[in-house]
Amino acid sequence: MAVKVRGFVDQHRGELVLAEEAYIGGRYGDLSHSRDDADSLINVARDLKILLDEMVKGVKLVRNRFEHLRRWREYVEKVAKAARAVTGDVEVYMIGGVAEERTTVLSGIDVLIVVKRISAEEKKMLYVEFLEKAIDEYGLPWDAPIELHIADEWQAEEYFKLSKNAVKINC
């Protein structure tokens, strides 16, 4: 967004200076400007409104994302309940940036679900089943930034080696 603002200022520097002069002149002196200058300023004001609307939308998206990330435990528990309802005996961990307290706006909530044995085909099916049940029956928001990692016990060891922290979810 900073690049867009900088670009806007660079593109409209002359008009922005003119707007400042018009403001000061109108308030403290007697300046007059041409109709072309006024039209140019009106167009810049319209462009500025569009830019500001984009910025507001971006801030709302960031705020929404961080609100989801703040509720990570609640969300992971919903996924854990869904996974246990579907497959029975599983272990559930939160891994990744949120677990390691490296949360950024780009973070997702990484959930590792450890099952006894699983094929690649079963993994795909379970991925959908877990999320559908978590959303439909346990109230997981559909836009929660959940990233599922389904692994058998051997594959899970690789995740644990790469993770600085794994938070076991007991619910």
Secondary structure, 3 states (H helix, E strand, C coil): CHHHHHHHHHHCHHHHHHHHHHHHHHHHCCCCCCHHHHHHHHHHHHHHHHHHHHHHHHHHHHHHHHHHHHCHHHHHHHHHHHHHHHHCCCEEEEECCCCCCCCCCCCCEEEEEEECCCCHHHHHHHHHHHHHHHHHCCCCCCCCCEEEEEEEHHHHHHHHHHCCCCEECCC
